[in-house]
Amino acid sequence: RGRRGGEIYGEGETARLYRRGVNLPPFQHEVPFDASAREQLLAFVDEHRAMLGRCLDDLTEDEARRRLVPSRTTLLGLVKHATFVERVWFDEGVRGRSRAEIGIPATPDESFELSPHDTIASVRAAHRRACEDSRAAIAGLDLDALFADNRTPLVRTLTRLGTDLRETHRSIDRAYFQRKTPGRNVQWVQWNGGEESW
């Protein structure tokens, strides 16, 4: 396994794709071209969710936990944070449950923290469960359906899915650079000039 700056961790198919500069393995959630806008958007969101989970392919536990940037961001932490985001947007936001009730951290920063018991398998499993719960939370809602969430009086299902897609894509970008440039001091550009606040 490579260790020098600019090398890619891992030796499997995902690592080979990263070496070639490809961040898009074959789609797993394709829908027909004549599918409804809701079906297509859900497929895009699910594909991004799956892509983020694949950022841990071919890594050892130590590599997944390695900090390569000044912040606490790690590849394993990115997927754990994505689980938090799913829970905030859909479990708290749509279903109205509190963070304490859900069992998630109070702040985004805490969601990156890894416990000694976190593993690639356990973090991936938690992320998959959160995504399944997110799909279930909006199963009966049209894209134009309005609901009160944890941040605004009214929000559309379309807006919530679009926000989730944006946040997941940002995490994929971070994961891509962490896998592509291990050992380098990568600085992340903060959204709107500051840290996120949920």
N, CA and C of each residue as an Amber inpcrd file, in Angstrom:
protein
   594
   0.8460000  -1.1990000   0.0000000   0.0000000   0.0000000   0.0000000
   0.8800000   1.2470000   0.0000000   0.5400000   2.2060000  -0.8240000
   1.3540000   3.3990000  -0.9540000   1.2580000   4.3000000   0.2570000
   2.3510000   4.9860000   0.5390000   2.3750000   5.9100000   1.6660000
   2.8780000   7.2920000   1.2680000   3.5290000   7.4120000   0.1220000
   4.1230000   8.6940000  -0.2500000   3.0410000   9.6780000  -0.6830000
   3.3530000  10.9890000  -0.5190000   2.4100000  12.0260000  -0.9170000
   1.9960000  11.8570000  -2.3630000   0.6870000  11.9200000  -2.6360000
   0.1850000  11.8000000  -3.9870000  -0.2180000  10.3950000  -4.3540000
   0.1410000   9.3870000  -3.5330000  -0.2760000   8.0280000  -3.8250000
  -1.6790000   7.8010000  -3.2840000  -2.2880000   6.7030000  -3.7420000
  -3.6510000   6.3880000  -3.3570000  -3.6400000   5.1860000  -2.4330000
  -4.3790000   5.2860000  -1.3160000  -4.4820000   4.1480000  -0.4280000
  -5.2700000   3.0300000  -1.0990000  -4.8760000   1.7710000  -0.8410000
  -5.6420000   0.6300000  -1.3080000  -5.2060000   0.1170000  -2.6590000
  -5.6090000  -1.1190000  -2.9370000  -5.1890000  -1.7570000  -4.1790000
  -6.3570000  -2.3710000  -4.9470000  -7.5970000  -2.1370000  -4.5050000
  -8.7520000  -2.7050000  -5.1780000  -9.2700000  -1.8200000  -6.2890000
 -10.4820000  -2.1500000  -6.7760000 -11.0580000  -1.4400000  -7.9130000
 -11.3030000   0.0290000  -7.6080000 -11.8010000   0.3370000  -6.4120000
 -12.0400000   1.7430000  -6.0740000 -10.7400000   2.5350000  -6.0880000
  -9.6710000   1.9580000  -5.5480000  -8.3820000   2.6530000  -5.5500000
  -7.8980000   2.8830000  -6.9740000  -8.1040000   1.9090000  -7.8620000
  -7.6840000   2.0880000  -9.2550000  -8.4650000   3.2120000  -9.9180000
  -9.7520000   3.3120000  -9.6100000 -10.5500000   4.3900000 -10.1740000
 -10.0620000   5.7470000  -9.6870000  -9.7390000   5.8500000  -8.3930000
  -9.2170000   7.1100000  -7.8620000  -7.9010000   7.4680000  -8.5410000
  -7.0230000   6.4740000  -8.7650000  -5.7370000   6.7670000  -9.4080000
  -5.9440000   7.3340000 -10.8030000  -6.9770000   6.8770000 -11.4860000
  -7.2560000   7.3640000 -12.8330000  -8.0270000   8.6830000 -12.8000000
  -8.2950000   9.1860000 -11.5820000  -9.0270000  10.4440000 -11.4790000
 -10.5160000  10.2650000 -11.6610000 -11.0080000   9.0210000 -11.5420000
 -12.4250000   8.7480000 -11.7360000 -13.0800000   8.6220000 -10.3700000
 -14.1130000   9.4050000 -10.1420000 -14.8090000   9.3810000  -8.8620000
 -16.2020000   8.7800000  -8.9970000 -16.4950000   8.1660000 -10.1590000
 -17.8300000   7.6640000 -10.4180000 -17.7960000   6.2140000 -10.8760000
 -17.7930000   5.2410000  -9.9560000 -17.9690000   3.8550000 -10.3570000
 -19.3270000   3.6930000 -11.0340000 -19.5870000   2.5570000 -11.7000000
 -20.8610000   2.3860000 -12.4140000 -22.0580000   2.6650000 -11.5050000
 -23.0480000   3.3580000 -12.0780000 -24.2150000   3.7150000 -11.2880000
 -24.9380000   2.4830000 -10.7870000 -25.3930000   2.5370000  -9.5460000
 -26.1450000   1.4510000  -8.9420000 -27.6290000   1.7780000  -8.8390000
 -28.0040000   3.0160000  -9.1090000 -29.3920000   3.4390000  -8.8930000
 -29.9490000   4.1120000 -10.1470000 -29.7400000   3.5140000 -11.3030000
 -30.2380000   4.1020000 -12.5340000 -31.7500000   3.9250000 -12.6330000
 -32.4000000   4.8830000 -13.2720000 -33.8350000   4.8180000 -13.5170000
 -34.0730000   5.0860000 -14.9970000 -35.2120000   4.6610000 -15.5510000
 -35.5000000   4.9220000 -16.9680000 -35.5160000   6.4190000 -17.2680000
 -35.2300000   6.7620000 -18.5230000 -35.2140000   8.1680000 -18.9060000
 -36.5850000   8.8130000 -18.7530000 -37.6480000   8.0180000 -18.8460000
 -38.9870000   8.5860000 -18.7380000 -39.5400000   8.4760000 -17.3130000
 -38.6760000   8.1990000 -16.3570000 -39.1210000   8.1370000 -14.9650000
 -39.5470000   9.5280000 -14.4900000 -40.3610000   9.5640000 -13.4650000
 -40.8320000  10.8490000 -12.9400000 -39.6760000  11.6390000 -12.3470000
 -39.8990000  12.9400000 -12.1990000 -38.8610000  13.7860000 -11.6030000
 -38.5170000  13.2980000 -10.2030000 -39.5170000  12.8350000  -9.4500000
 -39.2710000  12.3480000  -8.0900000 -38.3800000  11.1030000  -8.1160000
 -38.6830000  10.1630000  -9.0160000 -37.8780000   8.9440000  -9.1190000
 -36.4420000   9.2580000  -9.5050000 -36.2730000  10.1960000 -10.4480000
 -34.9220000  10.5390000 -10.8880000 -34.1400000  11.2300000  -9.7730000
 -34.7770000  12.1530000  -9.0620000 -34.0850000  12.8470000  -7.9860000
 -33.6950000  11.8710000  -6.8780000 -34.6040000  10.9800000  -6.5040000
 -34.2940000   9.9890000  -5.4760000 -33.1370000   9.0980000  -5.9060000
 -33.0930000   8.7560000  -7.1980000 -31.9880000   7.9340000  -7.7010000
 -30.6660000   8.6830000  -7.6060000 -30.6690000   9.9820000  -7.9280000
 -29.4510000  10.7840000  -7.8240000 -28.9770000  10.8470000  -6.3720000
 -29.9100000  11.0730000  -5.4630000 -29.5530000  11.1530000  -4.0460000
 -29.0000000   9.8140000  -3.5660000 -29.6800000   8.7240000  -3.9120000
 -29.2270000   7.3990000  -3.4790000 -27.8680000   7.0470000  -4.0770000
 -27.6260000   7.4710000  -5.3100000 -26.3330000   7.1920000  -5.9250000
 -25.2190000   7.9210000  -5.1890000 -25.4590000   9.1590000  -4.8150000
 -24.4510000   9.9070000  -4.0560000 -24.2270000   9.2910000  -2.6780000
 -25.2970000   8.8480000  -2.0510000 -25.1430000   8.1750000  -0.7640000
 -24.2520000   6.9370000  -0.8980000 -24.5010000   6.1530000  -1.9420000
 -23.7090000   4.9380000  -2.1560000 -22.2580000   5.2760000  -2.4910000
 -22.0500000   6.3310000  -3.2910000 -20.6960000   6.7430000  -3.6390000
 -19.8930000   7.1290000  -2.4100000 -20.5380000   7.8260000  -1.4770000
 -19.8260000   8.2260000  -0.2630000 -19.4190000   6.9930000   0.5370000
 -20.2950000   6.0190000   0.6460000 -19.9590000   4.7960000   1.3520000
 -18.7860000   4.0680000   0.7300000 -18.6600000   4.1700000  -0.5960000
 -17.5720000   3.4740000  -1.2920000 -16.2180000   4.1440000  -1.0930000
 -16.1980000   5.3340000  -0.4840000 -14.9030000   5.9820000  -0.2470000
 -14.0620000   5.1840000   0.7430000 -14.6730000   4.2550000   1.4480000
 -13.9490000   3.4260000   2.4160000 -13.4810000   2.1030000   1.8190000
 -13.7860000   1.8630000   0.5530000 -13.3590000   0.6200000  -0.0920000
 -11.8390000   0.4880000  -0.0540000 -11.3670000  -0.7300000   0.1610000
  -9.9440000  -1.0810000   0.0550000  -9.0700000  -0.4450000   1.1350000
  -9.6400000   0.1160000   2.1770000  -8.8430000   0.7560000   3.2220000
  -8.7310000  -0.1470000   4.4460000  -7.6250000  -0.0160000   5.1680000
  -7.5120000  -0.6400000   6.4760000  -8.2150000   0.2640000   7.4850000
  -8.4310000  -0.2510000   8.6860000  -9.0570000   0.5610000   9.7210000
  -8.1880000   1.7820000  10.0390000  -6.8740000   1.5950000  10.0710000
  -5.9700000   2.7090000  10.3680000  -6.0400000   3.7720000   9.2810000
  -6.0850000   3.3600000   8.0230000  -6.1540000   4.3280000   6.9250000
  -7.4590000   5.1040000   6.9690000  -8.5560000   4.4350000   7.2910000
  -9.8550000   5.1110000   7.3460000  -9.9080000   6.1400000   8.4630000
  -9.1090000   5.9250000   9.5120000  -9.0920000   6.8260000  10.6620000
  -8.0280000   7.9150000  10.5500000  -7.1530000   7.8230000   9.5750000
  -6.0100000   8.7320000   9.5080000  -6.4470000  10.1720000   9.2270000
  -5.9030000  11.1170000   9.9820000  -6.1780000  12.5360000   9.7710000
  -5.1390000  13.0900000   8.8080000  -5.6140000  13.6220000   7.6720000
  -4.7130000  14.1350000   6.6450000  -4.8530000  15.6380000   6.4550000
  -5.7380000  16.2570000   7.2210000  -5.9570000  17.7030000   7.1420000
  -5.9280000  18.2640000   8.5580000  -5.7540000  19.5790000   8.7120000
  -5.6570000  20.1590000  10.0560000  -6.8960000  19.9280000  10.9170000
  -8.0680000  19.7830000  10.3130000  -9.2830000  19.5640000  11.0900000
  -9.3470000  18.1060000  11.5360000 -10.4380000  17.7410000  12.2030000
 -10.6030000  16.3630000  12.6720000 -11.1410000  15.4440000  11.5800000
 -11.2360000  15.9390000  10.3590000 -11.8150000  15.1670000   9.2650000
 -10.9790000  13.9340000   8.9350000 -11.6430000  12.8010000   8.8700000
 -11.0550000  11.5490000   8.3970000 -12.0640000  10.9270000   7.4390000
 -11.6300000   9.9410000   6.6600000 -12.5660000   9.2930000   5.7510000
 -13.6890000   8.5990000   6.5240000 -13.3350000   7.9270000   7.6040000
 -14.3530000   7.2680000   8.4110000 -15.2730000   8.3120000   9.0560000
 -14.6810000   9.4180000   9.4980000 -15.4710000  10.4840000  10.0920000
 -16.4220000  11.1380000   9.1150000 -16.0350000  11.2200000   7.8390000
 -16.9190000  11.7990000   6.8320000 -18.1950000  10.9790000   6.6790000
 -18.0450000   9.6620000   6.6600000 -19.2270000   8.8080000   6.5200000
 -20.0690000   8.8630000   7.7920000 -19.4070000   8.9240000   8.9490000
 -20.1480000   9.0500000  10.2000000 -20.8910000  10.3780000  10.2440000
 -20.2570000  11.4420000   9.7710000 -20.9210000  12.7450000   9.7070000
 -22.1160000  12.7020000   8.7570000 -21.9800000  11.9940000   7.6400000
 -23.0870000  11.8840000   6.6890000 -24.2920000  11.2000000   7.3300000
 -24.0340000  10.2640000   8.2240000 -25.1210000   9.6150000   8.9620000
 -25.8470000  10.6400000   9.8240000 -25.0810000  11.4910000  10.4780000
 -25.6510000  12.5740000  11.2770000 -26.5170000  13.4820000  10.4090000
 -26.0210000  13.8460000   9.2300000 -26.7570000  14.7300000   8.3320000
 -28.0930000  14.1050000   7.9350000 -28.0770000  12.8130000   7.5770000
 -29.3210000  12.1280000   7.2230000 -30.3110000  12.1820000   8.3780000
 -29.8260000  11.9360000   9.5780000 -30.7060000  11.9470000  10.7470000
 -31.2690000  13.3430000  11.0200000 -30.4370000  14.3640000  10.8300000
 -30.9000000  15.7340000  11.0730000 -31.9440000  16.1430000  10.0420000
 -31.6530000  15.9200000   8.7610000 -32.5530000  16.3820000   7.7100000
 -33.8790000  15.6410000   7.7060000 -33.8400000  14.3220000   7.9660000
 -35.0550000  13.5360000   7.7770000 -35.6760000  13.0160000   9.0760000
 -34.8690000  12.5620000  10.0140000 -35.4300000  12.0440000  11.2580000
 -35.8680000  13.1910000  12.1660000 -34.9790000  14.1640000  12.3440000
 -35.3410000  15.3470000  13.1230000 -36.2100000  16.2900000  12.3140000
 -35.7910000  16.5790000  11.0770000 -36.4730000  17.5870000  10.2750000
 -37.8520000  17.1790000   9.8130000 -38.0110000  15.9500000   9.3120000
 -39.2950000  15.5110000   8.7600000 -40.1650000  14.8670000   9.8380000
 -39.5750000  13.9850000  10.6150000 -40.3630000  13.2520000  11.6110000
 -40.5210000  14.0020000  12.9330000 -39.6730000  15.0180000  13.1620000
 -39.8470000  15.8490000  14.3420000 -39.2750000  15.2840000  15.6220000
 -38.4030000  14.2760000  15.5200000 -37.7980000  13.7260000  16.7310000
 -36.5970000  14.5760000  17.1400000 -36.3230000  14.6420000  18.4300000
 -35.1990000  15.4220000  18.9220000 -33.8960000  14.6510000  18.7070000
 -32.7840000  15.3630000  18.7190000 -31.4860000  14.7070000  18.5510000
 -31.1910000  13.7550000  19.7010000 -31.6310000  14.1370000  20.8940000
 -31.4360000  13.2470000  22.0380000 -32.2230000  11.9600000  21.8500000
 -33.4360000  12.0870000  21.3400000 -34.2740000  10.9140000  21.1050000
 -33.6810000  10.0240000  20.0210000 -33.1340000  10.6490000  18.9840000
 -32.5250000   9.8890000  17.8790000 -31.2330000   9.2280000  18.3370000
 -30.5160000   9.9080000  19.2490000 -29.2350000   9.3940000  19.7070000
 -28.0690000   9.8750000  18.8780000 -28.1540000  11.1320000  18.4030000
 -27.0790000  11.7150000  17.6010000 -26.4990000  12.9030000  18.3510000
 -25.2850000  13.3520000  17.9610000 -24.6630000  14.4980000  18.6460000
 -25.5000000  15.7660000  18.5230000 -25.2260000  16.7050000  19.4000000
 -25.9480000  17.9740000  19.3930000 -25.4380000  18.9180000  18.3100000
 -24.1680000  18.7720000  17.8950000 -23.5740000  19.6870000  16.9240000
 -22.9000000  18.9210000  15.7920000 -22.7530000  19.5560000  14.6210000
 -22.0710000  18.9070000  13.4970000 -20.6270000  18.5130000  13.8130000
 -19.9060000  19.3970000  14.5280000 -18.5070000  19.1040000  14.8410000
 -18.3620000  17.7740000  15.5780000 -19.2650000  17.5280000  16.5190000
 -19.1940000  16.2910000  17.2900000 -19.4330000  15.0600000  16.4210000
 -20.1510000  15.2460000  15.3150000 -20.5090000  14.0920000  14.4840000
 -19.3070000  13.4950000  13.7530000 -18.1950000  14.2320000  13.6920000
 -16.9770000  13.7090000  13.0590000 -16.1400000  12.8700000  14.0250000
 -16.4470000  12.9500000  15.3050000 -15.6290000  12.2740000  16.3040000
 -15.8330000  10.7620000  16.2410000 -14.7350000  10.0290000  16.2920000
 -14.7820000   8.5710000  16.2210000 -14.5730000   7.9800000  17.6120000
 -15.3580000   6.9790000  17.9340000 -15.1680000   6.2630000  19.1900000
 -14.2480000   5.0700000  18.9390000 -13.6750000   4.4910000  19.9880000
 -12.8210000   3.3100000  19.8000000 -13.5640000   2.1360000  19.1680000
 -14.8990000   2.1520000  19.2590000 -15.6960000   1.0400000  18.7520000
 -16.1120000   1.2300000  17.2870000 -15.8750000   2.4150000  16.7330000
 -16.2470000   2.6590000  15.3340000 -15.3140000   1.8970000  14.4030000
 -15.8870000   1.1730000  13.4590000 -15.1230000   0.4620000  12.4370000
 -15.7030000   0.8060000  11.0760000 -15.0130000   0.4350000  10.0240000
 -15.5400000   0.6590000   8.6770000 -16.8960000  -0.0170000   8.5410000
 -17.0070000  -1.2500000   9.0040000 -18.2580000  -2.0000000   8.8790000
 -19.3860000  -1.3590000   9.6760000 -19.0990000  -0.9540000  10.9190000
 -20.1620000  -0.4020000  11.7630000 -20.6170000   0.9700000  11.2830000
 -19.6690000   1.8070000  10.8320000 -20.0290000   3.1460000  10.3510000
 -20.8020000   3.0480000   9.0410000 -20.3840000   2.1500000   8.1550000
 -21.1310000   1.9430000   6.9090000 -22.5440000   1.4480000   7.1950000
 -22.6800000   0.5080000   8.1220000 -23.9950000  -0.0420000   8.4410000
 -24.9150000   1.0340000   9.0050000 -24.3720000   1.8880000   9.8780000
 -25.1690000   2.9770000  10.4470000 -25.6070000   3.9570000   9.3620000
 -24.7180000   4.2170000   8.4070000 -25.0560000   5.1240000   7.3030000
 -26.1440000   4.5260000   6.4300000 -26.0490000   3.2310000   6.1250000
 -27.0800000   2.5800000   5.3190000 -28.4370000   2.6230000   6.0240000
 -28.4460000   2.3620000   7.3310000 -29.7090000   2.4080000   8.0750000
 -30.3010000   3.8150000   8.0610000 -29.4570000   4.8180000   8.2280000
 -29.9400000   6.2020000   8.2200000 -30.5400000   6.5540000   6.8630000
 -29.8900000   6.1140000   5.7830000 -30.4080000   6.3940000   4.4360000
 -31.7360000   5.6890000   4.2010000 -31.8470000   4.4560000   4.6780000
 -33.1140000   3.7290000   4.5580000 -34.2210000   4.4550000   5.3240000
 -33.9010000   4.9330000   6.5170000 -34.8830000   5.6710000   7.3130000
 -35.2520000   6.9890000   6.6450000 -34.2900000   7.6280000   5.9830000
 -34.5690000   8.8810000   5.2750000 -35.5560000   8.6410000   4.1420000
 -35.3360000   7.5650000   3.3870000 -36.2670000   7.2390000   2.3020000
 -37.6660000   6.9720000   2.8490000 -37.7360000   6.2610000   3.9680000
 -39.0330000   5.9460000   4.5540000 -39.7460000   7.1990000   5.0510000
 -38.9800000   8.1730000   5.5500000 -39.5670000   9.3860000   6.1130000
 -40.3270000  10.2000000   5.0730000 -39.8890000  10.1290000   3.8080000
 -40.5370000  10.9250000   2.7630000 -41.2730000  10.0550000   1.7550000
 -41.4730000   8.7860000   2.0930000 -42.0710000   7.8410000   1.1410000
 -43.4300000   8.2980000   0.6310000 -44.2220000   8.9320000   1.4800000
 -45.5570000   9.3390000   1.0510000 -45.6700000  10.7940000   0.6730000
 -44.5380000  11.4800000   0.5160000 -44.5590000  12.9140000   0.2250000
 -44.2190000  13.1970000  -1.2280000 -45.0290000  14.0460000  -1.8780000
 -44.6880000  14.5400000  -3.2040000 -43.5620000  15.5580000  -3.0800000
 -42.9130000  15.8480000  -4.2110000 -41.8130000  16.8100000  -4.1800000
 -42.2740000  18.1880000  -3.7290000 -43.5190000  18.5410000  -4.0160000
 -44.0270000  19.8590000  -3.6410000 -44.6850000  19.8650000  -2.2720000
 -44.6850000  18.7370000  -1.5870000 -45.3110000  18.6730000  -0.2680000
 -44.5760000  19.5900000   0.7070000 -45.3110000  20.2830000   1.5280000
 -44.7490000  21.2010000   2.5130000 -44.8640000  20.6010000   3.9090000
 -43.8140000  20.7660000   4.6920000 -43.8660000  20.3240000   6.0780000
 -43.0080000  21.2640000   6.9220000 -43.3300000  21.3390000   8.2030000
 -42.5220000  22.1330000   9.1370000 -41.3440000  21.2810000   9.5710000
 -40.1490000  21.8740000   9.5720000 -38.9750000  21.1120000   9.9760000
 -38.3000000  21.7840000  11.1630000 -37.0750000  21.3270000  11.4640000
 -36.3780000  21.8180000  12.6470000 -35.7310000  23.1830000  12.4490000
 -35.8060000  23.7380000  11.2340000 -35.1140000  25.0050000  10.9780000
 -36.0440000  26.0840000  10.4540000 -37.0340000  25.7040000   9.6640000
 -37.9100000  26.6790000   9.0340000 -39.3690000  26.2780000   9.2380000
 -40.2830000  27.2590000   9.1900000 -41.7050000  26.9420000   9.3720000
 -42.2290000  25.9670000   8.3230000 -41.8160000  26.1630000   7.0650000
 -42.2680000  25.2810000   5.9920000 -41.1260000  25.0250000   5.0160000
 -41.0050000  23.7920000   4.5790000 -39.9890000  23.4430000   3.5980000
 -40.5710000  22.3800000   2.6680000 -40.1580000  22.3920000   1.4070000
 -40.6450000  21.4000000   0.4450000 -39.7720000  20.1520000   0.4820000
 -40.3760000  19.0310000   0.1540000 -39.6160000  17.7840000   0.0370000
 -38.4810000  17.9580000  -0.9690000 -38.7590000  18.6600000  -2.0660000
 -37.7500000  18.9100000  -3.0890000 -36.5490000  19.6300000  -2.4960000
 -36.8060000  20.6450000  -1.6770000 -35.7180000  21.4030000  -1.0560000
 -34.8970000  20.5220000  -0.1300000 -35.5660000  19.6800000   0.6540000
 -34.8500000  18.8200000   1.5850000 -33.9690000  17.8100000   0.8450000
 -34.4810000  17.2190000  -0.2310000 -33.6810000  16.2710000  -1.0070000
 -32.5200000  16.9800000  -1.6940000 -32.7750000  18.1980000  -2.1910000
 -31.7040000  18.9490000  -2.8350000 -30.6020000  19.3040000  -1.8590000
 -30.9800000  19.6560000  -0.6310000 -29.9890000  19.9630000   0.3950000
 -29.1710000  18.7310000   0.7420000 -29.8350000  17.5880000   0.8650000
 -29.1310000  16.3480000   1.1720000 -28.1610000  15.9810000   0.0460000
 -28.5990000  16.1770000  -1.1990000 -27.7330000  15.8930000  -2.3400000
 -26.5000000  16.7830000  -2.3200000 -26.6920000  18.0740000  -2.0180000
 -25.5640000  19.0190000  -1.9640000 -24.5680000  18.6250000  -0.8730000
 -25.0820000  18.3240000   0.3150000 -24.1940000  17.9900000   1.4220000
 -23.4450000  16.6820000   1.1700000 -24.1430000  15.7000000   0.6040000
 -23.4890000  14.4220000   0.3110000 -22.4210000  14.6040000  -0.7590000
 -22.7080000  15.4290000  -1.7590000 -21.7230000  15.6900000  -2.8040000
 -20.4830000  16.3710000  -2.2240000 -20.6710000  17.2950000  -1.3040000
 -19.5230000  17.9520000  -0.6710000 -18.6660000  16.9390000   0.0830000
 -19.3120000  16.0000000   0.7710000 -18.5540000  14.9730000   1.4880000
 -17.7980000  14.0710000   0.5250000 -18.4050000  13.7690000  -0.6230000
 -17.7160000  12.9610000  -1.6320000 -16.4810000  13.6930000  -2.1370000
 -16.6130000  14.9920000  -2.3710000 -15.4620000  15.7910000  -2.8120000
 -14.3360000  15.7340000  -1.7810000 -14.6850000  15.8840000  -0.5270000
 -13.6670000  15.8320000   0.5280000 -13.0080000  14.4540000   0.5680000
 -13.8230000  13.4180000   0.4500000 -13.2830000  12.0570000   0.4700000
 -12.3640000  11.8190000  -0.7220000 -12.7530000  12.3350000  -1.8850000
 -11.9410000  12.1540000  -3.0830000 -10.5540000  12.7600000  -2.8870000
 -10.4980000  13.9850000  -2.3660000  -9.1970000  14.6310000  -2.1790000
  -8.3870000  13.9530000  -1.0850000  -9.0630000  13.4480000  -0.0650000
  -8.3160000  12.7350000   0.9790000  -7.7400000  11.4380000   0.4290000
  -8.4700000  10.7590000  -0.4400000  -7.9470000   9.5220000  -1.0110000
  -6.8960000   9.8040000  -2.0820000  -7.0500000  10.9030000  -2.7750000
  -6.1400000  11.1780000  -3.8900000  -4.8400000  11.8310000  -3.4420000
  -4.8520000  12.5290000  -2.2980000  -3.6440000  13.2360000  -1.8710000
  -3.2950000  12.9330000  -0.4240000  -3.1300000  11.6610000  -0.0600000
  -2.7620000  11.3710000   1.3270000  -1.4260000  11.9980000   1.6840000
  -1.3400000  12.5420000   2.8880000  -0.1010000  13.1360000   3.3500000
   0.0370000  14.5970000   3.0020000  -0.8490000  15.1160000   2.1300000
  -0.7530000  16.5240000   1.7660000  -1.6390000  17.3640000   2.6720000
  -1.2640000  18.6100000   2.8290000  -2.0090000  19.5160000   3.7000000
  -3.1280000  20.1560000   2.8830000  -4.2540000  19.4490000   2.7770000
  -5.3730000  19.9320000   1.9740000  -6.2430000  20.8480000   2.8130000
  -6.4810000  22.0510000   2.3320000  -7.3450000  22.9890000   3.0260000
  -8.7200000  22.9730000   2.3630000  -9.7490000  22.8420000   3.1680000
 -11.0990000  22.8350000   2.6190000 -11.6450000  24.2560000   2.5980000
 -12.3340000  24.5990000   1.5160000 -12.9990000  25.8930000   1.4420000
 -14.3250000  25.7710000   2.1770000 -14.5210000  26.5930000   3.1770000
 -15.7320000  26.5020000   3.9780000 -16.9160000  27.0940000   3.2240000
 -18.0590000  26.4550000   3.3710000 -19.2830000  26.9200000   2.7220000
 -19.6970000  28.2700000   3.3040000 -19.9350000  29.2310000   2.4390000
 -20.3320000  30.5770000   2.8600000 -19.3160000  31.2180000   3.8000000
 -18.0620000  30.7880000   3.7120000 -17.0180000  31.4200000   4.4860000
 -16.9460000  31.0000000   5.9420000 -17.7250000  29.9980000   6.3450000
 -17.7020000  29.5830000   7.7420000 -18.1370000  28.1500000   7.8880000
 -18.1150000  27.6570000   9.1180000 -18.5400000  26.2900000   9.3750000
 -20.0560000  26.1650000   9.2200000 -20.4950000  24.9350000   8.9040000
 -21.9200000  24.6750000   8.8150000 -22.5450000  24.7880000  10.2030000
 -23.8300000  25.0670000  10.2350000 -24.5390000  25.1240000  11.5050000
 -25.9240000  24.5230000  11.3260000 -26.1800000  23.3900000  12.0200000
 -27.4840000  22.7550000  11.9220000 -28.2170000  22.8520000  13.2370000
